[in-house]
C-alpha cells in the first residue's frame, strides 16, 4: 500500500481519499473489504492487489468514483466481528470477504448489503447460498476449493512420502472450513492407500507444536494442513515445526510451499480476487447477488519445495516432477 493512497491507518483500517471524488460531483461507490490476514502478510496483499487491479481494468478509479474501506482482521475472531460490524455500519454498496469466517461475521450484521467472497470452500454447507446456480440471498462469490481436493492432498502426501501410514488433519475449528466437507474424499483416499486419517483440531497457536510432535512419534506419521485462515497466519510456525520434527506435510495453499513447506496443491488465489471485482462491477451495474452463481475454481497449481524434500530425505518421484507447476529450490 503506497503512502499517498491513504490518509489514515488505525487498527488495520485503511480510509481512502475522497477529495477527488468530491470534485467529480458524481456518485461515489463504496466497497468494504474484510481480509482475514495480517496487513503485512504477502498472501493477503497479493489477493487485495489483484482485486484492485481488476477494478481498475473495469474502469473504476479510487478517489474518483470509488472508495475502498479496507480492514485486516489477522484471522482473529474478535477482530472479524468488530470489523464486520464497522463495515456494515458504513453502509457500503458492497462488501468483499476473503474467508469463510469473514462471511460468517458479515452475514450476522446484514441481509441486504451485497457480499462477494473470494475463498470460501463450502458456501452451501455454510449457509451462504441456497444453491450454486442461484444463491438466493445477498451473498455470492468464488469458492477456493472443492470437496474432492481433500483426497488429492492425501494422495500427494503419500506419493512424495510413501512411508506415510498415519495422517493428521491440522485445523482450527473456529476459523477453518468444516473438516466434514472434505472427509468423504479423504476417507476414500485413505482407504485405497492404506492410510489412517484423523482430525487434529487446535484452538490456539501454542497447541500447534503438540499436534505436530504427536505425528513425529512414529516414522510413518504425516500431516495435512487444511485450508484455514488460522493456519495461514501461523504458516511459518507450522512449516518450521514440521521441519524440526521431520514430519512430511501436504498443504492446501501455495504460499506454504513458497515459504518452505513440502508440497502444496491449491487454486490460484489471484484468479478468485480478480473474478470478485467482476462481480462487484456487475452488482454496481444493477445485477443482484441472488442471481449471480457461486463459481468453483478453474485453475489449480501443484508446488513442490525441492529443498524441503531433500532435507526430509525424500526423493521426489518423476511423476510428481512432471505434474508440478512450480519446483522451488
C-alpha positions in Angstrom: 0.0 0.0 0.0 1.5 3.3 -1.1 1.6 6.2 1.4 0.0 8.7 -1.0 -3.0 6.4 -1.4 -4.4 6.7 2.1 -4.9 9.3 4.8 -5.1 7.3 8.0 -4.4 3.8 9.1 -5.7 2.9 12.5 -6.1 -0.6 13.9 -5.8 -2.2 10.5 -8.3 0.1 8.8 -7.4 2.0 5.7 -9.5 5.0 4.7 -9.2 6.1 1.0 -9.3 9.7 -0.1 -12.5 11.4 -1.2 -11.2 14.8 -2.3 -11.0 13.8 -6.0 -14.5 12.3 -5.8 -16.0 15.4 -4.4 -14.5 17.3 -7.3 -16.1 14.9 -9.8 -19.6 15.6 -8.5 -20.8 12.1 -9.4 -21.8 9.1 -7.3 -19.0 7.5 -5.3 -19.4 3.8 -4.8 -18.0 2.4 -1.5 -16.7 -1.1 -1.2 -15.9 -2.7 2.2 -13.1 -5.3 2.2 -12.6 -7.7 5.1 -9.3 -9.5 4.8 -8.5 -12.4 7.2 -4.8 -11.7 7.2 -2.2 -9.6 8.9 -1.7 -6.4 6.8 1.9 -7.3 6.3 1.1 -10.8 5.0 2.1 -11.3 1.4 -0.8 -13.8 0.8 -3.3 -11.1 1.7 -1.6 -8.3 -0.2 -1.4 -10.4 -3.3 -5.1 -11.1 -3.2 -6.1 -7.5 -2.5 -3.8 -6.1 -5.2 -5.3 -8.5 -7.7 -8.8 -7.2 -6.7 -7.7 -3.5 -7.1 -6.0 -4.1 -10.4 -9.1 -5.9 -11.8 -11.3 -3.0 -10.7 -9.0 -0.5 -12.5 -9.3 -2.6 -15.7 -13.0 -2.4 -15.4 -12.8 1.4 -15.3 -13.2 2.0 -11.6 -10.9 4.7 -10.0 -10.2 5.1 -6.3 -10.5 8.8 -5.4 -12.8 9.4 -8.4 -15.9 7.1 -8.5 -14.7 4.6 -5.9 -13.9 4.4 -2.3 -12.4 1.3 -0.6 -12.7 0.7 3.1 -10.1 -2.0 4.0 -9.8 -4.0 7.2 -7.2 -6.5 8.1 -8.6 -9.0 10.7 -5.5 -11.1 11.3 -7.6 -14.3 11.5 -8.8 -13.2 14.9 -12.5 -13.9 15.5 -13.0 -10.9 17.7 -11.4 -8.6 15.1 -13.5 -10.2 12.4 -16.7 -9.5 14.3 -15.6 -5.9 15.2 -14.6 -5.0 11.6 -17.7 -6.7 10.1 -19.9 -4.6 12.3 -17.9 -1.5 11.5 -18.0 -2.0 7.7 -21.8 -2.7 7.7 -22.4 0.5 9.7 -20.7 2.4 6.9 -23.5 1.3 4.6 -21.2 0.5 1.7 -22.6 -0.5 -1.7 -20.9 -3.9 -1.4 -18.5 -5.8 0.8 -15.8 -8.3 -0.2 -14.9 -11.1 2.2 -11.7 -13.1 2.0 -12.6 -16.1 4.1 -15.5 -18.3 5.4 -15.1 -16.8 8.9 -15.3 -13.3 7.4 -18.5 -14.1 5.6 -20.0 -15.6 8.7 -19.2 -12.4 10.6 -20.7 -10.2 7.9 -23.8 -12.3 7.5 -24.6 -11.8 11.1 -24.6 -8.0 10.5 -26.5 -7.6 7.2 -29.0 -9.4 5.0 -29.2 -6.6 2.5 -25.8 -5.3 1.6 -24.2 -7.4 -1.2 -21.4 -9.6 0.0 -19.0 -11.2 -2.5 -16.5 -13.8 -1.2 -13.2 -14.9 -2.7 -12.1 -18.0 -0.9 -15.0 -19.8 0.7 -14.9 -23.6 0.5 -18.5 -24.8 1.2 -20.9 -22.0 0.6 -24.0 -24.2 0.7 -23.0 -26.1 3.8 -22.0 -22.8 5.5 -25.5 -21.4 4.8 -24.3 -18.7 2.4 -26.2 -19.9 -0.7 -29.3 -21.9 -1.4 -27.6 -23.4 -4.5 -24.6 -22.7 -6.5 -26.6 -21.7 -9.6 -29.0 -19.4 -7.6 -27.6 -18.3 -4.3 -30.9 -16.6 -3.5 -29.7 -14.0 -0.9 -27.3 -11.2 -0.6 -24.2 -13.4 -0.7 -22.3 -14.9 -3.7 -18.8 -15.3 -4.8 -16.0 -17.7 -5.7 -15.1 -21.0 -4.0 -11.4 -21.7 -3.3 -11.6 -25.5 -3.1 -14.0 -28.3 -3.7 -14.5 -31.3 -1.5 -12.5 -33.7 -3.8 -9.3 -31.7 -3.0 -9.1 -33.4 0.4 -8.3 -36.7 -1.2 -5.8 -35.0 -3.5 -3.8 -33.6 -0.6 -3.6 -37.1 0.9 -2.7 -38.7 -2.4 0.1 -36.2 -3.0 1.5 -36.7 0.5 1.6 -40.5 0.1 3.2 -40.0 -3.3 6.0 -37.9 -2.1 6.4 -39.7 1.3 5.4 -43.3 0.6 6.1 -44.5 4.1 3.2 -42.4 5.4 0.6 -44.5 7.1 -1.0 -42.1 9.6 -2.1 -38.6 8.7 -3.4 -35.9 10.9 -5.6 -33.0 9.6 -4.5 -29.8 11.2 -7.1 -27.1 11.6 -8.7 -24.6 13.9 -12.5 -25.3 14.3 -13.2 -21.6 14.8 -11.7 -20.4 11.6 -11.4 -23.4 9.3 -13.6 -24.8 6.6 -15.7 -27.5 8.3 -13.5 -30.6 8.1 -16.6 -32.7 7.3 -16.7 -31.1 3.9 -13.5 -32.8 2.9 -13.9 -36.1 4.8 -15.6 -38.2 2.2 -12.8 -37.7 -0.3 -10.1 -38.0 2.4 -11.6 -41.2 3.7 -11.9 -42.7 0.2 -8.2 -41.9 -0.5 -7.1 -43.2 2.9 -8.9 -46.5 2.3 -7.3 -47.0 -1.1 -3.8 -46.0 0.2 -4.0 -48.0 3.5 -3.6 -44.7 5.5 -5.2 -43.8 8.8 -6.6 -40.2 8.7 -7.7 -38.4 11.9 -8.6 -34.8 12.9 -6.1 -32.7 14.8 -8.0 -29.6 15.9 -6.1 -26.8 17.5 -7.6 -23.7 19.1 -4.5 -21.6 19.8 -1.0 -21.0 18.5 0.6 -22.8 21.4 -1.3 -26.1 20.6 0.3 -26.4 17.2 3.6 -28.0 18.3 1.8 -30.7 20.3 -0.2 -31.7 17.3 2.9 -31.9 15.0 5.0 -33.6 17.7 2.4 -36.3 18.0 2.8 -37.2 14.4 6.5 -37.5 14.7 6.4 -40.2 17.4 6.3 -42.9 14.8 8.2 -42.8 11.5 5.1 -43.3 9.4 3.4 -40.0 10.6 2.3 -37.3 8.2 0.3 -34.1 8.3 -2.2 -32.2 6.1 -2.5 -28.5 6.9 -6.1 -27.8 6.0 -7.4 -24.6 4.4 -7.8 -22.3 7.4 -7.0 -18.6 8.0 -5.5 -19.5 11.3 -3.1 -21.9 9.6 -2.2 -19.3 7.0 -1.4 -16.7 9.6 0.7 -19.2 11.5 2.3 -20.8 8.5 5.9 -20.0 9.4 5.5 -21.7 12.7 3.8 -24.7 11.2 6.4 -25.1 8.5 9.2 -24.7 11.0 7.8 -27.3 13.4 7.2 -29.7 10.5 10.8 -29.4 9.6 12.1 -29.6 13.1 10.1 -32.8 13.8 10.7 -34.2 10.3 7.0 -34.7 9.5 6.2 -34.8 5.8 3.4 -32.3 5.3 0.9 -31.5 2.5 -0.6 -28.1 2.3 -3.8 -26.6 0.9 -2.4 -23.2 -0.1 0.5 -22.4 -2.5 2.1 -19.9 -0.1 3.1 -22.7 2.3 5.3 -24.3 -0.3 6.7 -20.9 -1.3 7.5 -20.4 2.4 9.3 -23.7 2.9 6.5 -26.3 3.1 7.0 -29.6 1.3 4.1 -29.8 -1.2 1.0 -27.8 -1.9 -2.0 -28.1 -4.1 -4.4 -25.2 -4.4 -6.5 -23.0 -6.6 -4.9 -19.7 -7.8 -5.8 -17.0 -5.3 -5.3 -14.1 -7.6 -7.8 -15.5 -10.1 -10.5 -15.5 -7.4 -9.9 -12.0 -6.3 -9.9 -10.8 -9.9 -13.2 -12.5 -10.5 -14.7 -10.9 -7.4 -14.0 -7.5 -9.0 -16.0 -8.6 -12.0 -19.0 -9.5 -9.7 -18.7 -6.2 -7.9 -18.8 -4.4 -11.2 -21.9 -6.3 -12.3 -23.7 -5.6 -8.9 -22.9 -1.8 -9.3 -24.5 -2.0 -12.8 -27.7 -3.4 -11.4 -27.4 -7.2 -11.0 -28.3 -8.9 -7.8 -26.1 -11.3 -5.8 -29.0 -13.7 -5.6 -28.8 -14.2 -9.3 -25.0 -14.4 -9.7 -23.9 -18.1 -9.4 -21.3 -19.2 -7.0 -18.4 -20.3 -9.1 -15.9 -23.1 -8.4 -12.1 -22.6 -9.0 -10.9 -23.4 -12.5 -7.1 -23.0 -12.1 -5.0 -25.1 -9.8 -1.3 -25.3 -9.1 0.9 -28.0 -7.7 4.1 -26.7 -6.0 6.9 -28.8 -4.6 9.7 -27.4 -2.4 12.7 -29.4 -3.5 14.9 -28.1 -0.8 12.5 -29.3 1.9 12.1 -32.7 0.2 15.9 -33.1 0.3 16.1 -32.1 4.0 13.5 -34.7 4.8 15.4 -37.3 2.9 12.6 -37.7 0.3 13.2 -38.4 -3.4 10.5 -36.7 -5.4 9.1 -39.2 -7.9 9.4 -38.4 -11.6 5.6 -38.4 -11.9 5.3 -35.6 -9.4 8.1 -33.7 -11.0 6.3 -33.9 -14.4 3.0 -32.8 -12.8 4.4 -29.9 -10.8 3.6 -26.3 -11.9 6.4 -25.0 -9.8 9.5 -26.5 -8.3 11.0 -24.4 -5.6 14.8 -24.8 -4.9 
